[in-house]
Amino acid sequence: MKPSPANPELLTEDLSANRRSLEQLLGKCDDVIFDVLTYGDNLDYKALSVYCSSLVAVDRNHYMMQSLEDLSGRRSGRAESVTPASVERYFGQEGATSQGMRIVTELEAAINLILQGFVVLMFDGWNRAVAYQAPSFDKRQVTEPVSEPVVQGPREGTVERLSTNLGMIRQRLQTPRLKIEFLVAGDTTKTTIAMCYLDNAVIPTVLNEFQSRLQGIEQYDVPETSFIEDWVQDSKYSPFPQYRYTERTDAIAAAIMDGRIAVLVDNSPMVLIAPALLTDFLGTSEDYYVRTVFATMIRLLRIGAFFIALMLPSLYIALSTFHPEMIPTVLLLAILDTREGIPFPAFIEALIMEISFELLREAGIRLPRPVGSAVSIVGALVIGQAAIMAKISSPIMVIVVALTGIASFAIPHYDIAIAIRILRFPFMVAATLLGGFGLMICSLLLLLHLTCLRTLGQPYLTSIAPLKLSDWRDIVVRAPLTTMLKNPRNRRLLPSESAPPRGRRGRAR
């Protein structure tokens, strides 16, 4: 039976009884190894080593045997059980200091450590156990971020090991004001969740709101970071993401310095940044690693790509169907000439091409990388050319869909790109029904939704509405870093009365 947390079952001095209890709780776990060790001059001392063979290297027993032989050699040769005092003194002060040793007194704690990759060593005549941290399998090493390709700047990305990720963050933020709080979720997975924030930089109301929303998650298994987002987000049915993901340690450190909260989950490389505003999804860390002119031009290009990916197909449908007088005559004649013989209206034509493009994009993602890129490129060329020759689509529509897809690829964050891909179709329907008036209505409804949307209680359009021109030097354009260092702008999150004053620092996300 499972020990009750209120009355935990303690280890006893009887080694055989401890083994029976462990075997009962770990029944049918064939990868859990029980090794009986004997040591001493006459091999009259017994110890039990328990570990999970899929997590622990076998050669760790060599170290334990050496420690036990050393312990027996220090004794006077009397054939009696090792006293608890001598064992605790040796392993606590000499023998196990370099192996991440822990002293365990409860049976449930010993089982948890075994399943976490520890070697638990129990002695006959001692009601405690020694646990060594000894993981054996190798995890993915620190490499460049997969989801965020790096052109210029640091190239280290997070991995699946939580301790490694926290160490990289600590190296960038070497201050005691960096607070890290742990939380263990799930009775089955026992996933460790780390919450990182910078004291005196994070807004207390935001931190308290996030902590209150996170309450209760300990009862559920959390296999990945996205489960936390779904647990704490404000609007679960909004297409717009209220939290941001990243694998770049420099982006994590910059977000923490900017008053954000970073959430890391063990066995997941994705780091959740909370809260996230709309403007956060239009910038990257590399904007601060290039010159001001280049960064500004790239940002303006991204903003243009945002509107192109959202409204270009619907704008073409509205102009060609309801407002042909707004198209220059020469261009209108060219469009009419290319549409000659097309049996479908502009909406059906655009819908067919958009769905085909989305299918090709999804197929390119799911297939192996060498094959996926070839399938997406060749498939787009073949289907586009075949659709034109079969009079299913006009060349101008193929160009519109291609420009829309390219513009969506220019948006740096995947979550906001998905939101645009979803919203593109309602705009196309509105343009088909009401033309330009339908686009105006959809735009107003979208703006109303963004105005009402909040993330951890903060307005989603902070720094855009209400309008503050001082904030736009790091949104639409990227002002010189020296200017931002000398005159740091106010928080992009709404300040609270309990929020401490912000120090002088530049924003280097």
N, C-alpha and C positions, 0 to 999 in steps of 0.2 A: 504494500500500500504506500501511497505518497505521504511523506511527512507533512504535518500541518505547519504552516509558517508560524502560527501562534505558539505551538509546542514542538519545536524541531527535535528530531531524533539525534542524539549526540553519539559520537564515537565512543567506544568502550576500550578497555585495556585488553580485551580478548580479541586477538587477531582473527581467529576463526569466526567469531560472531560478526565482526565487521565485514568479513568476506561474504558470509551468507546474506547479510543485508544488502550488500552491493549486487550480488548475483540475482537476488530476488527482484530488485528494482531495475536492473539492466538485463533482464531476461530476453533471450532471442536477439541480443546485440552481439553478433559473432565477431565484430571488429573491435570489441572491448577485450583487452588482453589482461589476464591475471597472472603475474609472474611472482613466484615465491623465491625470495633471495635468502641465502644463508651466508653468514660471514663469521669472522673470528678465527682464532687459532684452531679450535675444534669444530668450527661450523655449527656452533650451538646457539647462535643468535639468528632470529627469523625476522624477515620483513616482507611486506607484500607491495608489489608495484602494480598499479592499475593505470592503464592508459588506453586511448583509442588508436588503433594501428593506422587508421586512415588519416590521422591528424598528427601523430607523434613519430619522430624518427626512432628506430629501434636502437641505434647506437647511443642513445641517451642513457641506456642502462650501464654503459661502461663508466660514465661519470658517477652514477649512483653506487656502483660496486666499489669504485675507488674511494668514495666518501665513506662507505661502510667499513671498508678495510682500514682506512685511516682512523676511523672512530674506534674500531676494535683494537688497533695497535696502540692507541693511547691509553687503553685500559691496563690494569695490572695483571691481566690474564686470568682473573677469576671467572669460572664458568657459571655465570648468572646473567639474568636478563639485563639489558641496558636500562638504566634508570631514566625516568623522564627528564630529570635535571640535566644529565649528561647529554642526552639526545638533543634537547632544546638548546642547550648552551652551544653545542657543536654546530648544528644546522642554522641556528639563528645568528651566530657570530662569526663562524669560520667557513663551514663547508658549503653553504648554499647562497652566499651573498651575491655571487655573480650569475646566478641562474634564475633570477626573478622569483625567488622563493616566497611562499605564503604558508602560514600555519593555519590549519583547518581544524575545527572542533565539531562541526555538524555534518551529518551524513548527506543532507541535501546539498550543502555547499561543496562537498567533495564531488558529488555527481555533476554538478554544474561546471566545475573546473575540468573534470575529465572530458566533458562534451565540448569544452572550449579549446581543447588542445593542450591541457596540462598533464603532467605525470604526477600521480598522487602516490606517495610512499607512506605506508603505515607500518608501525612497529608493534611487536608483541610486548605487552606490558606498558604501553603508552596510549592514552586516550586522545591523542591528537595525530594529525597527519601533516606531512610536508608535501607541498605542491610546487612543481617546477613548470615554468612556462616553456613549452617545447614544441612549437609548430613545425611540421616537417615539409608540407607541400609548398611549392613556390607559387606566389601570385604574380599577377602582371606587374612588371616594373614600371617606373615612372617614365613616361614618354610624352610626345606631343599630344595635345587634346584631339580627340577623334571628331567630335561634333563642332569644334571651333578651330578651323585651320589657322595657323599662325604664319603671317608674312613677316612681321617685324615685332620684336618684343620677346619676353620670356617664353620658353617652349616646354615648360614642365606642366603636366596635367595631373589631375587627381586620379587615383586608382581605387581598387576595391577594398584596400586595407585602411581602416579608420585611423589607426595610429600614425600611418605614413602621411595621410592628408592633414591631420592636425599638426604634425611636425613641420610640414611645409608652410602652414599658415603661421605657426609660431616663429619660424625663421624670418618671415616678412614683418610680423608685428611683435617685436621684442619689447613688450611692455607688460607690466602686471595689470594694466587696465583691460587687457584682453581676457574676458571671462569665458570659460567653457563649462557648460553644465551637461551632465549625462542623464540619460533616461533609458531604461530597459523596457521594451515593449514585447508582449506576446509570451504565452506560456510554452509555445512550441518552438518558435524561432529564437526567442530571447535576443532580439535585435537591439544593439546599442545605438542610441540616437544622441548626437552631440549638438548642442546649440551654442553658437559662438556670437559674441557681441562685444563691442568696445564700451566700457563704462565711461560715462560723461559724454559719449557721442550719440548713443542710441536714445531715442525719446522714451522716457519711462512709461508713458501711456501706451505706446506701441508695444513695448516689451511686455507689459502686464497683459495687454489684450492677447498677444500671441501665446503667452504662457497659459492663460485661462482657456483659450481654445484648444490647446494641446492636452488639457486634462482629460483623462478617460481613455487615452490611446494606449495606455499600458496594458489594457485587457485584450488587445487585438494584436495579431501578428502583422508586422510591417516589413515585408520583404524588399521594398524599394522606396526611394525618396518620393515618388509621385503619390504614394498613399497618404503622406503627410499633407501634401497640397490639397488633395480632395477632402481631407479631414478639417482643415482650418480655413479654406477659402470662403470669401463672402458670398459670391454669386456662383453657384455650382453649374448653372445652365448658361452662363454668358460665354460667348465664343472667345472673348479676350482673356488671356492669362493674367492672373493677379499676382503671380510669383514667377521668378525667373530662375532658370537653370544655367549652370556653367560648369565647366571642367577646368577652367584656368585659375590657377592660384593667385595670379596678380589681380584678376577681376574679383575674386573672393576677398582679398585683403582690402582692395579699394572700396568695395561695397561695405565692408565692416567699418572702415574709417568714415564712410559717409553716413553712418548711423543705421545701417541695415543689420539684419539678423541672418546669419548663415547657419543652415541646418545640414548636418552630415549624417549619413546612415551607413553603418558598417555593411560591407559587401556590396556597396553601390558607389560608382564613381561620380554620380551626378550630385551636385550641391545645390540646395534650394536657397535662394536669396529672397528674403521677405522684409518689407513689402516691395513690390515692383510697380512703377508708374509706367504710363504709356511711353513716355520719352526714353525710358531705360531700354526699350526694345529697338530703338532706332540708332543706337550707338554701340561701339565696341571699345575694347581696351586699346586697340591699335590707333584709335583717334588721338591718343595722347603720346604716341611714339613717333609721329610724323610731324612735319611742319604745319603751321597754322593754315596756310593757304590750301595745302593738299587735304587736310582734315576737313576744312569747311566745304570744299568742293565735293568731297565724298559724302558728307552728311546731306548736302542739298540733293545729291544724286539719289541717296537712299529715300529721302522724303518724296522725291518725284516718283521713284519706283513704287513706293507705298500706294500712291494714288493711281498709278498706271495699273498695277496688279489688281486694284479694287474696282476700278471704274472703266477701264478701256473697252472691254467687250460691250458693256451696257451703253456706253457713250456711242459706240459705233451703231448699235441697234437703234438707239433713239434718233440719231441723225439720219441714218439711211431710211428709217421707216416713217418718222413723224416730221422731221425737220430737214428735208433735203435742201431747202433754200439757204441753210446756214453753211453748206458745203460749197467751196469754190466750183465754178462751172466746169473747168477743165478736170478737176478731180472727180466731180460727180459723174461726168461722162465716162471717165476711166472706170469708176466703180460699176456703173450700169453695164458697161461693156463686158467686164469680168463676170458679172452676175447673170449674163444672158445664158439661158438654158438651165439654170439652177432650179430644181423643183421645190425647194424648201424656202420658207421665209427666213429672214435673218436670224430670228431667235432659235429656230430649230437647227439651222446651220451652225450657229455658235455653240449650241448645246451639244451637238454631236462632236464637234472638234474639242470642246473643253473636256468632255467626259473621256474622249480618246487620249487626250494629253495627260489627264489625271491617272488613267490606267497605265500608261507608259511610265509615268513617274513612279507610281507605286511598284510596278514590276521591276524597275531599275533599282529600287531600294531593297526589295526582298531577295533578289537574285544575288549570287556571289559577286563581289565587287568587280573583278575583271570582266565578267559576262554582263553584269547589270548596266555598266556605262555604255557598252557596245549596243545592247538591246535598246536602251532609251534613245540613243542618238540615231542609230540606223532605223529603228521603228518610226521615229518622228519623221524622218526624211521620206521613208517609203510610204507611210500612210498619208502624209501630206501631199506628195506627188500623185499617189493613186486617187485620192479624193478629188483633186483638181481634174485629173484626166477623166474620172468617172462622172463629172459634173455633179458631185455631191456637195462640194464646197468651192468657193471662189478663192482666187489667190489672195485677195485682200483680207479675207477672213483668216486664212492660214497665217498671214503676217500679223494680224491682230492677236491671235491666240499665241503665236510664238513670242511676240513682245510681252504679252501678259505673263507667260511662263518665265521668261528671262527676268522680268522685273521682280517676280516673286522670289527668284533665286538670289536677287541682290539684297533682300532683307536679311540681316545677319542672324536673327533668332528664329528658330524653327516654330516655336509656339505661336508667335504672332503671324507668321506666314500661313499657318494652318487656319487661323481665324480669318484672314483675308480670302483664302481659297473658299471657305464656307460662305462668307458674305457676298462673294462675287455673284452667286446664282440668284439670291433675292433681288439684287440690283438689276440683273438681266431681265427677270420677270417684270419688275416695275417699269423698266424702259420699254418692254414689249406692250404693256397695257396702257401706259400714260405718257410715254416718251420722256421729254425733259422734265415735265411735272412729276412723273414718277421718280426720277432721279432726285429731284429736290425733296420729295416726301421721304424717300429712303435715307437721304443724307441727314435730314432733320431728326428722323427717328434714331439713327445711329449716333448723332451728336447728343441727343437726349439720353440715350443709354449710357454713353461714356460719361456724361455729366453726373448721372445718378450712381454710377459704379464706384465702389470703394474697395480698398484693399487694406485690411487691418484697421478699418475706420478712417483711413486717409483717402481723400478724393483722388480718383484715378488720373485726372487731368491737372494735377498740381504742377505748377510752373507754366502751364498754358492758360488756365483759367483759375482765378483771375489773372489778367495779363500783367506780367512784370518783365519789363524789358531787360532788367539786370540779370534775370535768369536765362534769357535767350542767348547769352554769350556762350553758354555751354549746352545748348539744345539745337537751335537751327545752325548756328556757327560754332566754331571752337576758337575762342579768344586765346591769345598767347598765354602760355602757362605762367609767365612772370606776372601778368596782370591778375590772374586768378590767385597767385600766391600773395600778392600785395593787398588785393582787395577781395578777400574770399566772399562769395555770395552767401545768402542766407540758406537755411535748410530748404531742400526741395520738399520735405515733408512738413506738414503744418506744425509749428511750434506749440508747445503747451506751457502752461504756467509753471509746471513742475520740472520742465526741461532745463538742464544746466546750460550755462552759456557755452557757445561753441568757440573752440580755440582757433587760432590762426593757422590754417593749413590750406594747402591747395588740394584740389580734387584730382587724383591721378588714377582714375579707374582704368 
